[in-house]
Amino acid sequence: MESHVSIIGIIVENLDSTDKLNELLHEYANFIIGRMGLPYHKKNVNIISIALDAPADVINTLSGKIGMLDGISSKVVFSNK
């Protein structure tokens, strides 16, 4: 199956959901290239970007699972290559 380079952008507004988020990211760790997290105290949110190299269905499944967590939203950007 063809793999794609992508980024999942994540906004965390409910810190109580971070344990479940981290469990999901651990489950998909073999597809993750890197991760960057930024706390934004002024707005009381955390901003996370996850770089992946994975099949499109894996990327979309992970983003969907993340987006179903309470107080967490996610969007995917795919590379053209």
mmCIF file of the N, C-alpha and C atoms, coordinates in Angstrom:
data_MODEL
# 
_entry.id   MODEL 
# 
loop_
_atom_site.group_PDB 
_atom_site.id 
_atom_site.type_symbol 
_atom_site.label_atom_id 
_atom_site.label_alt_id 
_atom_site.label_comp_id 
_atom_site.label_asym_id 
_atom_site.label_entity_id 
_atom_site.label_seq_id 
_atom_site.pdbx_PDB_ins_code 
_atom_site.Cartn_x 
_atom_site.Cartn_y 
_atom_site.Cartn_z 
_atom_site.occupancy 
_atom_site.B_iso_or_equiv 
_atom_site.pdbx_formal_charge 
_atom_site.auth_seq_id 
_atom_site.auth_comp_id 
_atom_site.auth_asym_id 
_atom_site.auth_atom_id 
_atom_site.pdbx_PDB_model_num 
ATOM 1   N N  . MET A 1 1  ? 0.841   -1.175 0.000  1.00 0.00 ? 1  MET A N  1 
ATOM 2   C CA . MET A 1 1  ? 0.000   0.000  0.000  1.00 0.00 ? 1  MET A CA 1 
ATOM 3   C C  . MET A 1 1  ? 0.893   1.247  0.000  1.00 0.00 ? 1  MET A C  1 
ATOM 4   N N  . GLU A 1 2  ? 0.534   2.237  -0.809 1.00 0.00 ? 2  GLU A N  1 
ATOM 5   C CA . GLU A 1 2  ? 1.332   3.455  -0.951 1.00 0.00 ? 2  GLU A CA 1 
ATOM 6   C C  . GLU A 1 2  ? 1.264   4.308  0.318  1.00 0.00 ? 2  GLU A C  1 
ATOM 7   N N  . SER A 1 3  ? 2.428   4.795  0.744  1.00 0.00 ? 3  SER A N  1 
ATOM 8   C CA . SER A 1 3  ? 2.437   5.651  1.925  1.00 0.00 ? 3  SER A CA 1 
ATOM 9   C C  . SER A 1 3  ? 2.525   7.115  1.507  1.00 0.00 ? 3  SER A C  1 
ATOM 10  N N  . HIS A 1 4  ? 2.064   7.979  2.387  1.00 0.00 ? 4  HIS A N  1 
ATOM 11  C CA . HIS A 1 4  ? 2.021   9.412  2.146  1.00 0.00 ? 4  HIS A CA 1 
ATOM 12  C C  . HIS A 1 4  ? 2.656   10.140 3.320  1.00 0.00 ? 4  HIS A C  1 
ATOM 13  N N  . VAL A 1 5  ? 3.316   11.240 3.027  1.00 0.00 ? 5  VAL A N  1 
ATOM 14  C CA . VAL A 1 5  ? 3.816   12.108 4.084  1.00 0.00 ? 5  VAL A CA 1 
ATOM 15  C C  . VAL A 1 5  ? 2.700   13.088 4.402  1.00 0.00 ? 5  VAL A C  1 
ATOM 16  N N  . SER A 1 6  ? 2.433   13.282 5.676  1.00 0.00 ? 6  SER A N  1 
ATOM 17  C CA . SER A 1 6  ? 1.348   14.168 6.080  1.00 0.00 ? 6  SER A CA 1 
ATOM 18  C C  . SER A 1 6  ? 1.634   14.767 7.444  1.00 0.00 ? 6  SER A C  1 
ATOM 19  N N  . ILE A 1 7  ? 0.825   15.740 7.782  1.00 0.00 ? 7  ILE A N  1 
ATOM 20  C CA . ILE A 1 7  ? 0.856   16.341 9.119  1.00 0.00 ? 7  ILE A CA 1 
ATOM 21  C C  . ILE A 1 7  ? -0.564  16.335 9.656  1.00 0.00 ? 7  ILE A C  1 
ATOM 22  N N  . ILE A 1 8  ? -0.697  15.912 10.905 1.00 0.00 ? 8  ILE A N  1 
ATOM 23  C CA . ILE A 1 8  ? -1.968  16.053 11.602 1.00 0.00 ? 8  ILE A CA 1 
ATOM 24  C C  . ILE A 1 8  ? -1.795  17.214 12.574 1.00 0.00 ? 8  ILE A C  1 
ATOM 25  N N  . GLY A 1 9  ? -2.625  18.241 12.414 1.00 0.00 ? 9  GLY A N  1 
ATOM 26  C CA . GLY A 1 9  ? -2.649  19.359 13.345 1.00 0.00 ? 9  GLY A CA 1 
ATOM 27  C C  . GLY A 1 9  ? -3.692  19.085 14.416 1.00 0.00 ? 9  GLY A C  1 
ATOM 28  N N  . ILE A 1 10 ? -3.303  19.240 15.673 1.00 0.00 ? 10 ILE A N  1 
ATOM 29  C CA . ILE A 1 10 ? -4.179  18.900 16.791 1.00 0.00 ? 10 ILE A CA 1 
ATOM 30  C C  . ILE A 1 10 ? -4.271  20.100 17.734 1.00 0.00 ? 10 ILE A C  1 
ATOM 31  N N  . ILE A 1 11 ? -5.497  20.440 18.146 1.00 0.00 ? 11 ILE A N  1 
ATOM 32  C CA . ILE A 1 11 ? -5.725  21.458 19.169 1.00 0.00 ? 11 ILE A CA 1 
ATOM 33  C C  . ILE A 1 11 ? -6.361  20.762 20.368 1.00 0.00 ? 11 ILE A C  1 
ATOM 34  N N  . VAL A 1 12 ? -5.710  20.895 21.509 1.00 0.00 ? 12 VAL A N  1 
ATOM 35  C CA . VAL A 1 12 ? -6.206  20.284 22.745 1.00 0.00 ? 12 VAL A CA 1 
ATOM 36  C C  . VAL A 1 12 ? -6.786  21.385 23.628 1.00 0.00 ? 12 VAL A C  1 
ATOM 37  N N  . GLU A 1 13 ? -8.097  21.313 23.862 1.00 0.00 ? 13 GLU A N  1 
ATOM 38  C CA . GLU A 1 13 ? -8.769  22.262 24.741 1.00 0.00 ? 13 GLU A CA 1 
ATOM 39  C C  . GLU A 1 13 ? -9.172  21.620 26.072 1.00 0.00 ? 13 GLU A C  1 
ATOM 40  N N  . ASN A 1 14 ? -9.168  20.298 26.122 1.00 0.00 ? 14 ASN A N  1 
ATOM 41  C CA . ASN A 1 14 ? -9.526  19.572 27.340 1.00 0.00 ? 14 ASN A CA 1 
ATOM 42  C C  . ASN A 1 14 ? -8.341  18.702 27.752 1.00 0.00 ? 14 ASN A C  1 
ATOM 43  N N  . LEU A 1 15 ? -7.599  19.152 28.746 1.00 0.00 ? 15 LEU A N  1 
ATOM 44  C CA . LEU A 1 15 ? -6.405  18.415 29.174 1.00 0.00 ? 15 LEU A CA 1 
ATOM 45  C C  . LEU A 1 15 ? -6.729  17.049 29.759 1.00 0.00 ? 15 LEU A C  1 
ATOM 46  N N  . ASP A 1 16 ? -7.974  16.831 30.158 1.00 0.00 ? 16 ASP A N  1 
ATOM 47  C CA . ASP A 1 16 ? -8.361  15.521 30.687 1.00 0.00 ? 16 ASP A CA 1 
ATOM 48  C C  . ASP A 1 16 ? -8.314  14.427 29.607 1.00 0.00 ? 16 ASP A C  1 
ATOM 49  N N  . SER A 1 17 ? -8.296  14.815 28.346 1.00 0.00 ? 17 SER A N  1 
ATOM 50  C CA . SER A 1 17 ? -8.266  13.843 27.245 1.00 0.00 ? 17 SER A CA 1 
ATOM 51  C C  . SER A 1 17 ? -6.856  13.527 26.760 1.00 0.00 ? 17 SER A C  1 
ATOM 52  N N  . THR A 1 18 ? -5.837  14.132 27.354 1.00 0.00 ? 18 THR A N  1 
ATOM 53  C CA . THR A 1 18 ? -4.473  13.938 26.849 1.00 0.00 ? 18 THR A CA 1 
ATOM 54  C C  . THR A 1 18 ? -3.958  12.517 27.045 1.00 0.00 ? 18 THR A C  1 
ATOM 55  N N  . ASP A 1 19 ? -4.378  11.834 28.096 1.00 0.00 ? 19 ASP A N  1 
ATOM 56  C CA . ASP A 1 19 ? -3.942  10.442 28.279 1.00 0.00 ? 19 ASP A CA 1 
ATOM 57  C C  . ASP A 1 19 ? -4.428  9.571  27.123 1.00 0.00 ? 19 ASP A C  1 
ATOM 58  N N  . LYS A 1 20 ? -5.688  9.749  26.727 1.00 0.00 ? 20 LYS A N  1 
ATOM 59  C CA . LYS A 1 20 ? -6.232  8.974  25.613 1.00 0.00 ? 20 LYS A CA 1 
ATOM 60  C C  . LYS A 1 20 ? -5.536  9.359  24.305 1.00 0.00 ? 20 LYS A C  1 
ATOM 61  N N  . LEU A 1 21 ? -5.229  10.640 24.132 1.00 0.00 ? 21 LEU A N  1 
ATOM 62  C CA . LEU A 1 21 ? -4.505  11.091 22.946 1.00 0.00 ? 21 LEU A CA 1 
ATOM 63  C C  . LEU A 1 21 ? -3.133  10.424 22.882 1.00 0.00 ? 21 LEU A C  1 
ATOM 64  N N  . ASN A 1 22 ? -2.416  10.429 23.983 1.00 0.00 ? 22 ASN A N  1 
ATOM 65  C CA . ASN A 1 22 ? -1.086  9.816  24.013 1.00 0.00 ? 22 ASN A CA 1 
ATOM 66  C C  . ASN A 1 22 ? -1.143  8.312  23.763 1.00 0.00 ? 22 ASN A C  1 
ATOM 67  N N  . GLU A 1 23 ? -2.192  7.644  24.243 1.00 0.00 ? 23 GLU A N  1 
ATOM 68  C CA . GLU A 1 23 ? -2.366  6.214  23.966 1.00 0.00 ? 23 GLU A CA 1 
ATOM 69  C C  . GLU A 1 23 ? -2.533  5.973  22.464 1.00 0.00 ? 23 GLU A C  1 
ATOM 70  N N  . LEU A 1 24 ? -3.334  6.819  21.815 1.00 0.00 ? 24 LEU A N  1 
ATOM 71  C CA . LEU A 1 24 ? -3.523  6.686  20.366 1.00 0.00 ? 24 LEU A CA 1 
ATOM 72  C C  . LEU A 1 24 ? -2.214  6.913  19.612 1.00 0.00 ? 24 LEU A C  1 
ATOM 73  N N  . LEU A 1 25 ? -1.475  7.944  20.000 1.00 0.00 ? 25 LEU A N  1 
ATOM 74  C CA . LEU A 1 25 ? -0.220  8.230  19.328 1.00 0.00 ? 25 LEU A CA 1 
ATOM 75  C C  . LEU A 1 25 ? 0.774   7.097  19.533 1.00 0.00 ? 25 LEU A C  1 
ATOM 76  N N  . HIS A 1 26 ? 0.773   6.495  20.705 1.00 0.00 ? 26 HIS A N  1 
ATOM 77  C CA . HIS A 1 26 ? 1.649   5.342  20.961 1.00 0.00 ? 26 HIS A CA 1 
ATOM 78  C C  . HIS A 1 26 ? 1.252   4.159  20.075 1.00 0.00 ? 26 HIS A C  1 
ATOM 79  N N  . GLU A 1 27 ? -0.044  3.970  19.890 1.00 0.00 ? 27 GLU A N  1 
ATOM 80  C CA . GLU A 1 27 ? -0.555  2.875  19.061 1.00 0.00 ? 27 GLU A CA 1 
ATOM 81  C C  . GLU A 1 27 ? -0.084  3.018  17.599 1.00 0.00 ? 27 GLU A C  1 
ATOM 82  N N  . TYR A 1 28 ? 0.068   4.243  17.132 1.00 0.00 ? 28 TYR A N  1 
ATOM 83  C CA . TYR A 1 28 ? 0.473   4.509  15.751 1.00 0.00 ? 28 TYR A CA 1 
ATOM 84  C C  . TYR A 1 28 ? 1.929   4.960  15.658 1.00 0.00 ? 28 TYR A C  1 
ATOM 85  N N  . ALA A 1 29 ? 2.726   4.695  16.664 1.00 0.00 ? 29 ALA A N  1 
ATOM 86  C CA . ALA A 1 29 ? 4.104   5.199  16.754 1.00 0.00 ? 29 ALA A CA 1 
ATOM 87  C C  . ALA A 1 29 ? 4.980   4.785  15.577 1.00 0.00 ? 29 ALA A C  1 
ATOM 88  N N  . ASN A 1 30 ? 4.746   3.611  15.009 1.00 0.00 ? 30 ASN A N  1 
ATOM 89  C CA . ASN A 1 30 ? 5.598   3.156  13.910 1.00 0.00 ? 30 ASN A CA 1 
ATOM 90  C C  . ASN A 1 30 ? 5.404   3.974  12.632 1.00 0.00 ? 30 ASN A C  1 
ATOM 91  N N  . PHE A 1 31 ? 4.354   4.802  12.551 1.00 0.00 ? 31 PHE A N  1 
ATOM 92  C CA . PHE A 1 31 ? 4.116   5.665  11.399 1.00 0.00 ? 31 PHE A CA 1 
ATOM 93  C C  . PHE A 1 31 ? 4.549   7.107  11.656 1.00 0.00 ? 31 PHE A C  1 
ATOM 94  N N  . ILE A 1 32 ? 4.846   7.447  12.898 1.00 0.00 ? 32 ILE A N  1 
ATOM 95  C CA . ILE A 1 32 ? 5.144   8.831  13.268 1.00 0.00 ? 32 ILE A CA 1 
ATOM 96  C C  . ILE A 1 32 ? 6.610   9.151  13.015 1.00 0.00 ? 32 ILE A C  1 
ATOM 97  N N  . ILE A 1 33 ? 6.834   10.209 12.235 1.00 0.00 ? 33 ILE A N  1 
ATOM 98  C CA . ILE A 1 33 ? 8.186   10.693 11.958 1.00 0.00 ? 33 ILE A CA 1 
ATOM 99  C C  . ILE A 1 33 ? 8.655   11.593 13.100 1.00 0.00 ? 33 ILE A C  1 
ATOM 100 N N  . GLY A 1 34 ? 7.775   12.466 13.559 1.00 0.00 ? 34 GLY A N  1 
ATOM 101 C CA . GLY A 1 34 ? 8.121   13.392 14.630 1.00 0.00 ? 34 GLY A CA 1 
ATOM 102 C C  . GLY A 1 34 ? 6.888   14.066 15.192 1.00 0.00 ? 34 GLY A C  1 
ATOM 103 N N  . ARG A 1 35 ? 7.096   14.733 16.315 1.00 0.00 ? 35 ARG A N  1 
ATOM 104 C CA . ARG A 1 35 ? 5.985   15.358 17.039 1.00 0.00 ? 35 ARG A CA 1 
ATOM 105 C C  . ARG A 1 35 ? 6.484   16.647 17.657 1.00 0.00 ? 35 ARG A C  1 
ATOM 106 N N  . MET A 1 36 ? 5.657   17.702 17.584 1.00 0.00 ? 36 MET A N  1 
ATOM 107 C CA . MET A 1 36 ? 5.989   18.959 18.232 1.00 0.00 ? 36 MET A CA 1 
ATOM 108 C C  . MET A 1 36 ? 4.746   19.456 18.966 1.00 0.00 ? 36 MET A C  1 
ATOM 109 N N  . GLY A 1 37 ? 4.917   19.808 20.211 1.00 0.00 ? 37 GLY A N  1 
ATOM 110 C CA . GLY A 1 37 ? 3.811   20.333 20.995 1.00 0.00 ? 37 GLY A CA 1 
ATOM 111 C C  . GLY A 1 37 ? 4.141   21.692 21.574 1.00 0.00 ? 37 GLY A C  1 
ATOM 112 N N  . LEU A 1 38 ? 3.158   22.576 21.521 1.00 0.00 ? 38 LEU A N  1 
ATOM 113 C CA . LEU A 1 38 ? 3.327   23.931 22.036 1.00 0.00 ? 38 LEU A CA 1 
ATOM 114 C C  . LEU A 1 38 ? 2.170   24.277 22.961 1.00 0.00 ? 38 LEU A C  1 
ATOM 115 N N  . PRO A 1 39 ? 2.467   24.558 24.227 1.00 0.00 ? 39 PRO A N  1 
ATOM 116 C CA . PRO A 1 39 ? 1.397   25.055 25.092 1.00 0.00 ? 39 PRO A CA 1 
ATOM 117 C C  . PRO A 1 39 ? 1.168   26.541 24.805 1.00 0.00 ? 39 PRO A C  1 
ATOM 118 N N  . TYR A 1 40 ? -0.081  26.933 24.674 1.00 0.00 ? 40 TYR A N  1 
ATOM 119 C CA . TYR A 1 40 ? -0.416  28.339 24.461 1.00 0.00 ? 40 TYR A CA 1 
ATOM 120 C C  . TYR A 1 40 ? -1.254  28.781 25.654 1.00 0.00 ? 40 TYR A C  1 
ATOM 121 N N  . HIS A 1 41 ? -0.554  29.240 26.690 1.00 0.00 ? 41 HIS A N  1 
ATOM 122 C CA . HIS A 1 41 ? -1.193  29.553 27.972 1.00 0.00 ? 41 HIS A CA 1 
ATOM 123 C C  . HIS A 1 41 ? -2.197  30.698 27.864 1.00 0.00 ? 41 HIS A C  1 
ATOM 124 N N  . LYS A 1 42 ? -1.948  31.643 26.976 1.00 0.00 ? 42 LYS A N  1 
ATOM 125 C CA . LYS A 1 42 ? -2.842  32.799 26.833 1.00 0.00 ? 42 LYS A CA 1 
ATOM 126 C C  . LYS A 1 42 ? -4.263  32.369 26.488 1.00 0.00 ? 42 LYS A C  1 
ATOM 127 N N  . LYS A 1 43 ? -4.401  31.332 25.660 1.00 0.00 ? 43 LYS A N  1 
ATOM 128 C CA . LYS A 1 43 ? -5.719  30.831 25.251 1.00 0.00 ? 43 LYS A CA 1 
ATOM 129 C C  . LYS A 1 43 ? -6.081  29.512 25.940 1.00 0.00 ? 43 LYS A C  1 
ATOM 130 N N  . ASN A 1 44 ? -5.201  29.017 26.808 1.00 0.00 ? 44 ASN A N  1 
ATOM 131 C CA . ASN A 1 44 ? -5.426  27.774 27.554 1.00 0.00 ? 44 ASN A CA 1 
ATOM 132 C C  . ASN A 1 44 ? -5.666  26.577 26.624 1.00 0.00 ? 44 ASN A C  1 
ATOM 133 N N  . VAL A 1 45 ? -4.839  26.476 25.574 1.00 0.00 ? 45 VAL A N  1 
ATOM 134 C CA . VAL A 1 45 ? -4.895  25.333 24.659 1.00 0.00 ? 45 VAL A CA 1 
ATOM 135 C C  . VAL A 1 45 ? -3.479  24.822 24.423 1.00 0.00 ? 45 VAL A C  1 
ATOM 136 N N  . ASN A 1 46 ? -3.390  23.629 23.907 1.00 0.00 ? 46 ASN A N  1 
ATOM 137 C CA . ASN A 1 46 ? -2.123  23.057 23.469 1.00 0.00 ? 46 ASN A CA 1 
ATOM 138 C C  . ASN A 1 46 ? -2.235  22.764 21.980 1.00 0.00 ? 46 ASN A C  1 
ATOM 139 N N  . ILE A 1 47 ? -1.164  23.072 21.259 1.00 0.00 ? 47 ILE A N  1 
ATOM 140 C CA . ILE A 1 47 ? -1.118  22.879 19.816 1.00 0.00 ? 47 ILE A CA 1 
ATOM 141 C C  . ILE A 1 47 ? -0.072  21.808 19.533 1.00 0.00 ? 47 ILE A C  1 
ATOM 142 N N  . ILE A 1 48 ? -0.479  20.760 18.827 1.00 0.00 ? 48 ILE A N  1 
ATOM 143 C CA . ILE A 1 48 ? 0.417   19.640 18.547 1.00 0.00 ? 48 ILE A CA 1 
ATOM 144 C C  . ILE A 1 48 ? 0.413   19.380 17.050 1.00 0.00 ? 48 ILE A C  1 
ATOM 145 N N  . SER A 1 49 ? 1.587   19.155 16.490 1.00 0.00 ? 49 SER A N  1 
ATOM 146 C CA . SER A 1 49 ? 1.659   18.705 15.097 1.00 0.00 ? 49 SER A CA 1 
ATOM 147 C C  . SER A 1 49 ? 2.394   17.372 15.064 1.00 0.00 ? 49 SER A C  1 
ATOM 148 N N  . ILE A 1 50 ? 1.838   16.446 14.303 1.00 0.00 ? 50 ILE A N  1 
ATOM 149 C CA . ILE A 1 50 ? 2.382   15.104 14.170 1.00 0.00 ? 50 ILE A CA 1 
ATOM 150 C C  . ILE A 1 50 ? 2.723   14.880 12.698 1.00 0.00 ? 50 ILE A C  1 
ATOM 151 N N  . ALA A 1 51 ? 3.989   14.616 12.400 1.00 0.00 ? 51 ALA A N  1 
ATOM 152 C CA . ALA A 1 51 ? 4.405   14.287 11.035 1.00 0.00 ? 51 ALA A CA 1 
ATOM 153 C C  . ALA A 1 51 ? 4.376   12.774 10.874 1.00 0.00 ? 51 ALA A C  1 
ATOM 154 N N  . LEU A 1 52 ? 3.771   12.302 9.783  1.00 0.00 ? 52 LEU A N  1 
ATOM 155 C CA . LEU A 1 52 ? 3.596   10.874 9.556  1.00 0.00 ? 52 LEU A CA 1 
ATOM 156 C C  . LEU A 1 52 ? 4.045   10.463 8.162  1.00 0.00 ? 52 LEU A C  1 
ATOM 157 N N  . ASP A 1 53 ? 4.401   9.206  8.035  1.00 0.00 ? 53 ASP A N  1 
ATOM 158 C CA . ASP A 1 53 ? 4.604   8.551  6.742  1.00 0.00 ? 53 ASP A CA 1 
ATOM 159 C C  . ASP A 1 53 ? 3.827   7.248  6.830  1.00 0.00 ? 53 ASP A C  1 
ATOM 160 N N  . ALA A 1 54 ? 2.636   7.226  6.196  1.00 0.00 ? 54 ALA A N  1 
ATOM 161 C CA . ALA A 1 54 ? 1.729   6.094  6.364  1.00 0.00 ? 54 ALA A CA 1 
ATOM 162 C C  . ALA A 1 54 ? 0.746   6.054  5.200  1.00 0.00 ? 54 ALA A C  1 
ATOM 163 N N  . PRO A 1 55 ? 0.063   4.918  5.020  1.00 0.00 ? 55 PRO A N  1 
ATOM 164 C CA . PRO A 1 55 ? -1.018  4.864  4.037  1.00 0.00 ? 55 PRO A CA 1 
ATOM 165 C C  . PRO A 1 55 ? -2.130  5.853  4.409  1.00 0.00 ? 55 PRO A C  1 
ATOM 166 N N  . ALA A 1 56 ? -2.816  6.362  3.400  1.00 0.00 ? 56 ALA A N  1 
ATOM 167 C CA . ALA A 1 56 ? -3.854  7.370  3.624  1.00 0.00 ? 56 ALA A CA 1 
ATOM 168 C C  . ALA A 1 56 ? -4.938  6.892  4.586  1.00 0.00 ? 56 ALA A C  1 
ATOM 169 N N  . ASP A 1 57 ? -5.331  5.624  4.501  1.00 0.00 ? 57 ASP A N  1 
ATOM 170 C CA . ASP A 1 57 ? -6.384  5.148  5.399  1.00 0.00 ? 57 ASP A CA 1 
ATOM 171 C C  . ASP A 1 57 ? -5.930  5.124  6.851  1.00 0.00 ? 57 ASP A C  1 
ATOM 172 N N  . VAL A 1 58 ? -4.657  4.855  7.093  1.00 0.00 ? 58 VAL A N  1 
ATOM 173 C CA . VAL A 1 58 ? -4.115  4.875  8.464  1.00 0.00 ? 58 VAL A CA 1 
ATOM 174 C C  . VAL A 1 58 ? -4.119  6.304  9.002  1.00 0.00 ? 58 VAL A C  1 
ATOM 175 N N  . ILE A 1 59 ? -3.688  7.248  8.162  1.00 0.00 ? 59 ILE A N  1 
ATOM 176 C CA . ILE A 1 59 ? -3.646  8.654  8.570  1.00 0.00 ? 59 ILE A CA 1 
ATOM 177 C C  . ILE A 1 59 ? -5.049  9.159  8.886  1.00 0.00 ? 59 ILE A C  1 
ATOM 178 N N  . ASN A 1 60 ? -5.989  8.877  8.000  1.00 0.00 ? 60 ASN A N  1 
ATOM 179 C CA . ASN A 1 60 ? -7.363  9.334  8.213  1.00 0.00 ? 60 ASN A CA 1 
ATOM 180 C C  . ASN A 1 60 ? -8.017  8.675  9.415  1.00 0.00 ? 60 ASN A C  1 
ATOM 181 N N  . THR A 1 61 ? -7.714  7.403  9.635  1.00 0.00 ? 61 THR A N  1 
ATOM 182 C CA . THR A 1 61 ? -8.255  6.707  10.809 1.00 0.00 ? 61 THR A CA 1 
ATOM 183 C C  . THR A 1 61 ? -7.726  7.326  12.094 1.00 0.00 ? 61 THR A C  1 
ATOM 184 N N  . LEU A 1 62 ? -6.421  7.582  12.154 1.00 0.00 ? 62 LEU A N  1 
ATOM 185 C CA . LEU A 1 62 ? -5.842  8.192  13.344 1.00 0.00 ? 62 LEU A CA 1 
ATOM 186 C C  . LEU A 1 62 ? -6.436  9.566  13.580 1.00 0.00 ? 62 LEU A C  1 
ATOM 187 N N  . SER A 1 63 ? -6.518  10.394 12.550 1.00 0.00 ? 63 SER A N  1 
ATOM 188 C CA . SER A 1 63 ? -7.078  11.734 12.707 1.00 0.00 ? 63 SER A CA 1 
ATOM 189 C C  . SER A 1 63 ? -8.533  11.670 13.177 1.00 0.00 ? 63 SER A C  1 
ATOM 190 N N  . GLY A 1 64 ? -9.294  10.738 12.637 1.00 0.00 ? 64 GLY A N  1 
ATOM 191 C CA . GLY A 1 64 ? -10.688 10.575 13.055 1.00 0.00 ? 64 GLY A CA 1 
ATOM 192 C C  . GLY A 1 64 ? -10.818 10.172 14.508 1.00 0.00 ? 64 GLY A C  1 
ATOM 193 N N  . LYS A 1 65 ? -9.974  9.247  14.939 1.00 0.00 ? 65 LYS A N  1 
ATOM 194 C CA . LYS A 1 65 ? -9.995  8.813  16.346 1.00 0.00 ? 65 LYS A CA 1 
ATOM 195 C C  . LYS A 1 65 ? -9.614  9.960  17.266 1.00 0.00 ? 65 LYS A C  1 
ATOM 196 N N  . ILE A 1 66 ? -8.621  10.756 16.850 1.00 0.00 ? 66 ILE A N  1 
ATOM 197 C CA . ILE A 1 66 ? -8.204  11.911 17.655 1.00 0.00 ? 66 ILE A CA 1 
ATOM 198 C C  . ILE A 1 66 ? -9.350  12.909 17.755 1.00 0.00 ? 66 ILE A C  1 
ATOM 199 N N  . GLY A 1 67 ? -9.996  13.175 16.625 1.00 0.00 ? 67 GLY A N  1 
ATOM 200 C CA . GLY A 1 67 ? -11.087 14.141 16.596 1.00 0.00 ? 67 GLY A CA 1 
ATOM 201 C C  . GLY A 1 67 ? -12.305 13.738 17.402 1.00 0.00 ? 67 GLY A C  1 
ATOM 202 N N  . MET A 1 68 ? -12.440 12.448 17.705 1.00 0.00 ? 68 MET A N  1 
ATOM 203 C CA . MET A 1 68 ? -13.566 11.980 18.511 1.00 0.00 ? 68 MET A CA 1 
ATOM 204 C C  . MET A 1 68 ? -13.318 12.137 20.010 1.00 0.00 ? 68 MET A C  1 
ATOM 205 N N  . LEU A 1 69 ? -12.089 12.462 20.403 1.00 0.00 ? 69 LEU A N  1 
ATOM 206 C CA . LEU A 1 69 ? -11.796 12.660 21.825 1.00 0.00 ? 69 LEU A CA 1 
ATOM 207 C C  . LEU A 1 69 ? -12.416 13.968 22.285 1.00 0.00 ? 69 LEU A C  1 
ATOM 208 N N  . ASP A 1 70 ? -12.893 13.988 23.514 1.00 0.00 ? 70 ASP A N  1 
ATOM 209 C CA . ASP A 1 70 ? -13.558 15.161 24.073 1.00 0.00 ? 70 ASP A CA 1 
ATOM 210 C C  . ASP A 1 70 ? -12.593 16.340 24.172 1.00 0.00 ? 70 ASP A C  1 
ATOM 211 N N  . GLY A 1 71 ? -12.961 17.461 23.553 1.00 0.00 ? 71 GLY A N  1 
ATOM 212 C CA . GLY A 1 71 ? -12.158 18.669 23.662 1.00 0.00 ? 71 GLY A CA 1 
ATOM 213 C C  . GLY A 1 71 ? -10.896 18.676 22.820 1.00 0.00 ? 71 GLY A C  1 
ATOM 214 N N  . ILE A 1 72 ? -10.819 17.788 21.828 1.00 0.00 ? 72 ILE A N  1 
ATOM 215 C CA . ILE A 1 72 ? -9.652  17.730 20.949 1.00 0.00 ? 72 ILE A CA 1 
ATOM 216 C C  . ILE A 1 72 ? -10.137 17.736 19.502 1.00 0.00 ? 72 ILE A C  1 
ATOM 217 N N  . SER A 1 73 ? -9.513  18.561 18.677 1.00 0.00 ? 73 SER A N  1 
ATOM 218 C CA . SER A 1 73 ? -9.854  18.587 17.257 1.00 0.00 ? 73 SER A CA 1 
ATOM 219 C C  . SER A 1 73 ? -8.594  18.330 16.439 1.00 0.00 ? 73 SER A C  1 
ATOM 220 N N  . SER A 1 74 ? -8.778  17.808 15.222 1.00 0.00 ? 74 SER A N  1 
ATOM 221 C CA . SER A 1 74 ? -7.632  17.494 14.373 1.00 0.00 ? 74 SER A CA 1 
ATOM 222 C C  . SER A 1 74 ? -7.984  17.683 12.903 1.00 0.00 ? 74 SER A C  1 
ATOM 223 N N  . LYS A 1 75 ? -6.954  18.005 12.135 1.00 0.00 ? 75 LYS A N  1 
ATOM 224 C CA . LYS A 1 75 ? -7.068  18.137 10.679 1.00 0.00 ? 75 LYS A CA 1 
ATOM 225 C C  . LYS A 1 75 ? -5.798  17.573 10.055 1.00 0.00 ? 75 LYS A C  1 
ATOM 226 N N  . VAL A 1 76 ? -5.930  17.059 8.838  1.00 0.00 ? 76 VAL A N  1 
ATOM 227 C CA . VAL A 1 76 ? -4.793  16.439 8.135  1.00 0.00 ? 76 VAL A CA 1 
ATOM 228 C C  . VAL A 1 76 ? -4.430  17.283 6.920  1.00 0.00 ? 76 VAL A C  1 
ATOM 229 N N  . VAL A 1 77 ? -3.124  17.392 6.690  1.00 0.00 ? 77 VAL A N  1 
ATOM 230 C CA . VAL A 1 77 ? -2.601  17.980 5.455  1.00 0.00 ? 77 VAL A CA 1 
ATOM 231 C C  . VAL A 1 77 ? -1.686  16.930 4.825  1.00 0.00 ? 77 VAL A C  1 
ATOM 232 N N  . PHE A 1 78 ? -1.979  16.585 3.561  1.00 0.00 ? 78 PHE A N  1 
ATOM 233 C CA . PHE A 1 78 ? -1.187  15.592 2.838  1.00 0.00 ? 78 PHE A CA 1 
ATOM 234 C C  . PHE A 1 78 ? -0.179  16.269 1.915  1.00 0.00 ? 78 PHE A C  1 
ATOM 235 N N  . SER A 1 79 ? 0.995   15.667 1.799  1.00 0.00 ? 79 SER A N  1 
ATOM 236 C CA . SER A 1 79 ? 1.977   16.087 0.817  1.00 0.00 ? 79 SER A CA 1 
ATOM 237 C C  . SER A 1 79 ? 1.482   15.680 -0.578 1.00 0.00 ? 79 SER A C  1 
ATOM 238 N N  . ASN A 1 80 ? 1.926   16.399 -1.583 1.00 0.00 ? 80 ASN A N  1 
ATOM 239 C CA . ASN A 1 80 ? 1.574   16.041 -2.960 1.00 0.00 ? 80 ASN A CA 1 
ATOM 240 C C  . ASN A 1 80 ? 2.435   14.906 -3.492 1.00 0.00 ? 80 ASN A C  1 
ATOM 241 N N  . LYS A 1 81 ? 3.461   14.509 -2.758 1.00 0.00 ? 81 LYS A N  1 
ATOM 242 C CA . LYS A 1 81 ? 4.377   13.450 -3.211 1.00 0.00 ? 81 LYS A CA 1 
ATOM 243 C C  . LYS A 1 81 ? 4.031   12.138 -2.560 1.00 0.00 ? 81 LYS A C  1 
# 
